[in-house]
């Protein structure tokens, strides 16, 4: 009887601890779940915490295994019928919308674990093989030339990107509705006709350069440290070493560590986001900035040029960032987004960089190619959802690197042109 009671008490304590840990994950992120906070929230002793978990990493593993893995797998599995044509599409879309918009469920905090797992060995050794197994069971082949598998991976990337931005309250379902026909067009028209082969190129290095050498060294050093271990583990000593400066230099330039992080986020994210979203807009390829009318012909020179640029440069940019050489850049993007989920200062910097980059790209599409802002704005925002979702999926599954993304960008470019010329003019801005 006593043994049965002890087992029941242990099971109850486990549930209390996991529920409390999930709440702390949602509130503070994966790097700040302290045993004392966990015990207080669960209304247990710290001894009860250490009897079950040796350290913070084991708490995160327990969260994944018992609170997040099951719902996350169901989310992945619901993604395919949510996008592909079929009788179950409306039902699957409702499931996805409910999961993405629910601030109290396990999936939004689950994004934090996915981002952090690449640098936490205890999580990485569990999450990556598990997700790879899910993908195989969903019919996704390891054959990098399998276009059907590529489409499935990009659908998962897209819905994962939706969840990723929703976790930081940066997702708008109206954008989803605006680009839904484009998503269906891409799946129904796989093609790489007329697109040159993509060379293996690393992405351009991201280095902040201003007229203040000390600040530049600290900003770039902090970026490298954050890419390796996240914002919480970026101590002033590590940042100073990476910058090649004494720790005193940090505080002579910035009053606080937080002020440095705010500057890093603002400068670096602005540089990364604007460069990436403008990568497919080559100012030397302008057709006519003076032409203000919306194209009405698929073969309008402006749309032709836009399709050529997007089909090639879009695939080139993303394939480079998915390569193994680009891991540091991926980590910088992901770690700042992770910090933005719980840090309002970094979130402000992220939102500002995101909005400025999206506005810049949308206006360039409008001025150079005559693409109405009514299409350009939601498409640019949803493109960044897909892009960031793909980077995260690569980090947690190693499944996208080496696949030919021209099969995504060629139909994306064609479908976008079709949407522009088929839209009633009364709906355009």
C-alpha positions as CSV (number, residue, x, y, z in Angstrom):
1,X,0.0,0.0,0.0
2,X,2.8,2.4,0.9
3,X,4.7,1.6,-2.3
4,X,1.6,2.2,-4.3
5,X,1.1,5.5,-2.6
6,X,4.7,6.5,-3.2
7,X,4.3,5.8,-6.9
8,X,1.2,7.8,-7.0
9,X,2.9,10.7,-5.2
10,X,5.9,10.5,-7.6
11,X,3.6,10.6,-10.6
12,X,1.7,13.5,-9.2
13,X,5.0,15.4,-8.5
14,X,6.1,14.7,-12.1
15,X,3.0,16.2,-13.5
16,X,3.2,19.3,-11.2
17,X,6.9,19.8,-12.2
18,X,6.3,19.4,-15.9
19,X,3.3,21.7,-15.9
20,X,5.3,24.3,-14.0
21,X,8.3,23.8,-16.3
22,X,6.2,24.4,-19.3
23,X,4.9,27.7,-17.9
24,X,8.5,28.8,-17.1
25,X,9.5,27.8,-20.6
26,X,6.7,30.0,-22.0
27,X,7.6,32.9,-19.7
28,X,11.4,32.8,-19.5
29,X,12.7,30.6,-22.3
30,X,14.8,27.4,-22.1
31,X,17.9,29.0,-20.5
32,X,16.3,30.4,-17.4
33,X,14.4,27.5,-15.8
34,X,15.9,27.5,-12.3
35,X,15.2,24.7,-9.8
36,X,14.1,27.2,-7.2
37,X,11.6,28.9,-9.5
38,X,10.3,25.5,-10.6
39,X,9.8,24.3,-7.1
40,X,8.0,27.4,-6.1
41,X,5.7,27.3,-9.1
42,X,4.9,23.6,-8.6
43,X,4.5,24.2,-4.8
44,X,7.1,21.5,-4.1
45,X,10.6,21.5,-2.5
46,X,13.8,21.9,-4.4
47,X,14.6,18.4,-3.2
48,X,11.6,17.1,-5.2
49,X,13.0,18.8,-8.3
50,X,16.5,17.3,-7.9
51,X,15.0,13.9,-7.1
52,X,13.6,13.9,-10.6
53,X,16.0,16.1,-12.6
54,X,19.7,16.4,-12.3
55,X,20.0,19.8,-14.1
56,X,18.3,22.3,-16.4
57,X,19.0,20.2,-19.5
58,X,17.2,17.2,-18.1
59,X,14.1,19.3,-17.3
60,X,14.1,20.4,-21.0
61,X,14.4,16.8,-22.1
62,X,11.4,15.9,-19.8
63,X,9.4,18.7,-21.3
64,X,10.1,17.5,-24.8
65,X,9.3,13.9,-24.1
66,X,6.1,14.4,-22.0
67,X,4.6,17.7,-23.0
68,X,5.8,18.8,-26.4
69,X,6.8,15.9,-28.6
70,X,3.3,14.5,-29.1
71,X,1.6,17.8,-29.9
72,X,4.5,18.8,-32.2
73,X,4.3,15.5,-34.1
74,X,0.5,16.0,-34.6
75,X,1.2,19.5,-35.8
76,X,3.7,18.3,-38.4
77,X,1.4,15.6,-39.6
78,X,-1.6,18.0,-39.9
79,X,0.5,20.3,-42.1
80,X,0.4,18.3,-45.3
81,X,-3.4,18.0,-45.7
82,X,-3.6,21.7,-44.6
83,X,-1.9,22.8,-47.8
84,X,-2.4,20.1,-50.4
85,X,-5.7,19.7,-52.2
86,X,-8.2,17.2,-50.8
87,X,-11.3,16.6,-48.8
88,X,-9.5,17.0,-45.5
89,X,-7.9,20.4,-46.3
90,X,-10.4,22.7,-44.6
91,X,-10.4,20.5,-41.4
92,X,-6.6,20.4,-41.3
93,X,-6.4,24.1,-41.8
94,X,-8.7,24.7,-38.9
95,X,-6.5,22.4,-36.8
96,X,-3.4,24.3,-37.8
97,X,-5.0,27.7,-37.2
98,X,-6.1,26.7,-33.7
99,X,-2.6,25.4,-32.8
100,X,-0.8,28.4,-34.2
101,X,-3.1,31.0,-32.5
102,X,-3.2,29.3,-29.1
103,X,-1.0,31.2,-26.7
104,X,-1.6,28.7,-23.9
105,X,-0.8,25.4,-25.7
106,X,2.5,23.6,-25.7
107,X,3.5,24.4,-29.3
108,X,4.5,28.0,-29.0
109,X,6.9,27.4,-26.1
110,X,7.9,24.2,-28.0
111,X,9.4,26.4,-30.6
112,X,11.9,27.6,-28.0
113,X,13.1,24.1,-27.4
114,X,13.5,23.5,-31.1
115,X,15.6,26.6,-31.6
116,X,17.8,25.8,-28.5
117,X,18.1,22.1,-29.2
118,X,20.9,22.6,-31.8
119,X,23.2,23.9,-29.0
120,X,22.1,21.8,-26.1
121,X,23.5,18.2,-26.6
122,X,21.0,16.5,-24.3
123,X,18.1,17.9,-26.4
124,X,19.8,17.6,-29.8
125,X,20.5,13.8,-29.4
126,X,16.8,13.2,-28.8
127,X,15.0,15.8,-30.9
128,X,16.9,15.4,-34.2
129,X,16.6,11.6,-34.6
130,X,13.0,11.8,-33.5
131,X,12.0,14.4,-36.0
132,X,13.9,12.6,-38.7
133,X,11.8,9.5,-37.9
134,X,8.6,11.6,-38.2
135,X,9.6,12.8,-41.6
136,X,10.4,9.3,-42.9
137,X,7.0,8.1,-41.6
138,X,5.4,11.0,-43.5
139,X,6.8,9.7,-46.7
140,X,9.8,12.1,-47.0
141,X,12.8,10.5,-48.6
142,X,16.5,11.1,-48.0
143,X,16.9,11.3,-51.8
144,X,17.8,14.9,-52.3
145,X,16.5,14.8,-55.9
146,X,13.0,13.7,-54.8
147,X,10.7,16.7,-55.7
148,X,7.7,15.3,-53.9
149,X,9.7,15.1,-50.7
150,X,11.0,18.6,-51.2
151,X,7.4,19.8,-51.4
152,X,6.4,18.1,-48.2
153,X,9.4,19.6,-46.4
154,X,8.6,23.0,-47.6
155,X,5.0,22.7,-46.4
156,X,6.3,21.7,-43.0
157,X,8.7,24.6,-43.2
158,X,5.9,27.0,-43.9
159,X,3.7,25.9,-41.0
160,X,6.7,25.7,-38.7
161,X,7.5,29.3,-39.8
162,X,4.0,30.3,-38.9
163,X,4.3,28.9,-35.5
164,X,7.8,30.4,-35.1
165,X,6.6,33.9,-35.8
166,X,3.4,33.4,-33.7
167,X,5.6,32.5,-30.7
168,X,6.8,36.1,-30.8
169,X,3.4,37.5,-31.7
170,X,4.6,38.4,-35.2
171,X,2.2,36.4,-37.4
172,X,-0.9,37.6,-39.2
173,X,-3.4,35.1,-40.5
174,X,-4.6,37.5,-43.1
175,X,-1.3,37.0,-44.9
176,X,-1.9,33.3,-45.0
177,X,-5.2,33.8,-46.7
178,X,-3.6,36.2,-49.2
179,X,-1.0,33.8,-50.4
180,X,-2.9,30.5,-50.2
181,X,-3.5,30.3,-54.0
182,X,0.2,30.9,-54.6
183,X,1.0,27.9,-52.3
184,X,-1.3,25.7,-54.2
185,X,0.1,26.9,-57.6
186,X,3.6,25.9,-56.5
187,X,2.6,22.4,-55.5
188,X,0.8,21.9,-58.8
189,X,3.5,23.2,-61.2
190,X,6.9,21.8,-60.3
191,X,9.4,23.0,-62.9
192,X,13.0,24.3,-63.3
193,X,12.7,25.0,-67.0
194,X,15.0,27.8,-68.0
195,X,16.6,28.3,-64.6
196,X,20.4,27.9,-64.6
197,X,22.1,25.4,-62.3
198,X,22.8,26.8,-58.8
199,X,26.5,26.8,-57.8
200,X,27.7,25.8,-54.3
201,X,28.3,29.2,-52.8
202,X,28.6,30.3,-49.1
203,X,26.4,33.3,-48.1
204,X,28.1,36.7,-47.9
205,X,29.6,37.3,-44.5
206,X,27.6,39.5,-42.2
207,X,29.8,42.1,-40.5
208,X,28.6,45.4,-39.0
209,X,30.8,48.3,-40.1
210,X,30.4,51.8,-38.9
211,X,32.8,54.6,-38.0
212,X,33.2,53.3,-34.4
213,X,35.7,50.5,-34.5
214,X,35.3,49.5,-30.8
215,X,31.6,49.2,-31.0
216,X,31.8,47.3,-34.3
217,X,34.2,44.8,-32.7
218,X,31.9,44.3,-29.7
219,X,28.8,44.0,-31.9
220,X,30.4,41.5,-34.2
221,X,32.0,39.6,-31.3
222,X,28.7,39.4,-29.5
223,X,27.0,38.1,-32.7
224,X,29.6,35.2,-32.8
225,X,29.2,34.4,-29.1
226,X,25.4,34.5,-29.4
227,X,25.4,32.2,-32.4
228,X,27.4,29.6,-30.5
229,X,25.5,29.7,-27.1
230,X,22.5,32.0,-27.2
231,X,21.9,35.4,-25.6
232,X,21.6,34.1,-22.0
233,X,25.1,32.5,-22.2
234,X,26.8,35.5,-23.9
235,X,28.7,36.8,-20.9
236,X,30.6,40.1,-21.0
237,X,33.9,38.1,-20.7
238,X,33.1,35.9,-23.7
239,X,32.0,38.9,-25.8
240,X,35.1,40.9,-24.9
241,X,37.4,37.9,-25.8
242,X,35.6,37.5,-29.1
243,X,36.0,41.2,-29.8
244,X,39.6,41.2,-28.9
245,X,39.1,43.9,-26.3
246,X,39.3,44.1,-22.5
247,X,36.0,43.8,-20.6
248,X,36.3,47.4,-19.5
249,X,35.9,48.4,-23.2
250,X,32.4,47.0,-23.2
251,X,31.2,49.1,-20.4
252,X,33.0,52.2,-21.7
253,X,30.9,51.9,-24.9
254,X,27.7,50.5,-23.4
255,X,26.2,51.3,-20.0
256,X,24.8,47.7,-19.6
257,X,25.1,44.3,-21.2
258,X,21.4,44.7,-22.3
259,X,22.3,47.9,-24.1
260,X,24.9,46.1,-26.1
261,X,22.4,43.3,-27.0
262,X,19.9,45.9,-28.1
263,X,22.5,47.5,-30.4
264,X,23.6,44.1,-31.7
265,X,20.0,43.2,-32.5
266,X,19.2,46.5,-34.2
267,X,22.3,46.7,-36.3
268,X,22.8,43.0,-37.2
269,X,19.2,42.1,-37.8
270,X,18.6,45.1,-40.0
271,X,21.7,44.1,-42.0
272,X,20.7,40.5,-42.3
273,X,17.0,40.9,-43.0
274,X,17.3,43.8,-45.5
275,X,20.1,42.0,-47.4
276,X,18.2,38.7,-47.6
277,X,14.8,40.2,-48.6
278,X,16.4,42.4,-51.2
279,X,18.6,39.7,-52.5
280,X,16.2,38.9,-55.3
281,X,15.8,42.6,-56.3
282,X,18.8,43.6,-58.3
283,X,18.7,47.4,-58.8
284,X,20.8,47.0,-62.0
285,X,17.9,45.0,-63.5
286,X,15.4,47.9,-63.3
287,X,13.0,47.9,-66.2
288,X,11.6,51.4,-65.5
289,X,10.9,53.1,-62.2
290,X,8.9,55.6,-64.1
291,X,6.3,53.0,-65.2
292,X,3.6,53.1,-62.6
293,X,0.9,50.9,-64.1
294,X,0.4,47.4,-62.8
295,X,1.4,44.8,-65.4
296,X,-1.5,43.1,-67.1
297,X,0.4,40.8,-69.4
298,X,2.4,37.7,-68.2
299,X,5.1,38.7,-70.7
300,X,5.4,42.3,-69.5
301,X,9.2,42.9,-69.4
302,X,9.0,43.8,-65.7
303,X,7.4,40.5,-64.7
304,X,9.7,38.6,-67.0
305,X,12.7,40.2,-65.3
306,X,11.2,39.6,-61.8
307,X,10.6,35.9,-62.6
308,X,14.2,35.5,-63.8
309,X,15.6,37.1,-60.7
310,X,13.4,35.3,-58.2
311,X,13.7,31.8,-59.9
312,X,17.5,32.0,-59.7
313,X,18.6,34.3,-56.9
314,X,15.9,33.2,-54.5
315,X,17.0,29.6,-54.8
316,X,20.6,30.6,-54.6
317,X,20.2,32.7,-51.4
318,X,18.2,30.0,-49.5
319,X,20.4,27.1,-50.6
320,X,23.5,29.0,-49.5
321,X,21.9,29.6,-46.1
322,X,20.9,26.0,-45.7
323,X,24.4,24.8,-46.3
324,X,26.7,23.6,-43.5
325,X,29.0,26.6,-44.0
326,X,26.1,28.9,-43.0
327,X,25.3,27.5,-39.6
328,X,26.6,30.6,-37.7
329,X,24.3,32.9,-39.7
330,X,21.3,30.5,-39.1
331,X,22.1,30.5,-35.4
332,X,22.3,34.3,-35.2
333,X,18.8,34.6,-36.8
334,X,17.3,31.8,-34.6
335,X,18.9,32.9,-31.3
336,X,17.7,36.5,-31.7
337,X,14.2,35.3,-32.4
338,X,14.4,33.0,-29.4
339,X,15.4,35.9,-27.2
340,X,12.7,38.1,-28.7
341,X,10.0,35.7,-27.5
342,X,10.7,36.6,-23.9
343,X,12.8,39.8,-24.0
344,X,10.8,42.9,-25.0
345,X,13.9,45.0,-25.8
346,X,15.2,42.5,-28.3
347,X,11.7,41.9,-29.6
348,X,11.4,45.6,-30.4
349,X,14.6,45.5,-32.3
350,X,13.5,42.3,-34.2
351,X,10.1,43.8,-35.1
352,X,11.7,47.0,-36.3
353,X,14.2,45.2,-38.5
354,X,11.5,42.9,-39.8
355,X,9.1,45.7,-40.6
356,X,11.8,47.9,-42.3
357,X,13.1,45.0,-44.4
358,X,9.6,43.9,-45.5
359,X,8.6,47.5,-46.3
360,X,11.8,48.1,-48.3
361,X,11.4,44.9,-50.3
362,X,7.7,45.5,-51.0
363,X,8.4,49.1,-52.2
364,X,11.3,47.9,-54.4
365,X,9.0,45.3,-56.0
366,X,6.4,48.0,-56.6
367,X,8.8,50.6,-58.0
368,X,11.0,48.4,-60.1
369,X,8.6,45.7,-61.3
370,X,5.2,47.4,-61.0
371,X,4.0,44.8,-58.5
372,X,1.1,46.3,-56.5
373,X,1.7,46.6,-52.7
374,X,-1.5,44.6,-52.2
375,X,0.4,41.6,-53.4
376,X,4.0,42.6,-52.5
377,X,3.4,43.2,-48.8
378,X,1.7,40.0,-47.7
379,X,3.9,37.9,-50.1
380,X,7.1,39.4,-48.7
381,X,5.9,38.7,-45.1
382,X,4.9,35.1,-45.9
383,X,8.2,34.5,-47.8
384,X,10.1,35.3,-44.6
385,X,7.8,32.9,-42.7
386,X,8.8,30.1,-45.2
387,X,12.4,31.2,-45.2
388,X,12.8,31.2,-41.4
389,X,10.8,28.0,-41.1
390,X,13.2,26.3,-43.5
391,X,16.2,27.4,-41.5
392,X,14.7,26.1,-38.3
393,X,13.7,22.8,-40.0
394,X,17.2,22.3,-41.2
395,X,18.6,22.8,-37.7
396,X,16.3,20.2,-36.2
397,X,16.2,17.6,-39.0
398,X,19.2,18.2,-41.3
399,X,16.8,17.4,-44.2
400,X,16.8,20.3,-46.6
401,X,20.5,21.0,-47.3
402,X,21.4,19.7,-50.8
403,X,17.8,19.8,-52.3
404,X,17.2,21.7,-55.4
405,X,15.1,24.7,-54.4
406,X,14.6,25.9,-58.0
407,X,11.6,23.5,-57.9
408,X,10.1,25.9,-55.3
409,X,11.3,29.3,-56.7
410,X,10.5,28.8,-60.4
411,X,6.8,28.0,-59.8
412,X,6.7,30.7,-57.0
413,X,7.9,33.3,-59.6
414,X,5.4,32.1,-62.2
415,X,2.5,31.9,-59.8
416,X,3.2,35.3,-58.4
417,X,3.1,36.8,-62.0
418,X,-0.2,35.0,-62.6
419,X,-1.7,36.4,-59.4
420,X,-0.6,40.0,-60.4
421,X,-2.2,39.9,-63.8
422,X,-5.4,38.0,-62.8
423,X,-6.3,40.2,-59.8
424,X,-9.2,42.6,-60.4
425,X,-7.8,46.1,-60.6
426,X,-10.3,47.4,-58.1
427,X,-8.5,45.3,-55.4
428,X,-5.1,46.8,-56.1
429,X,-3.5,49.6,-54.2
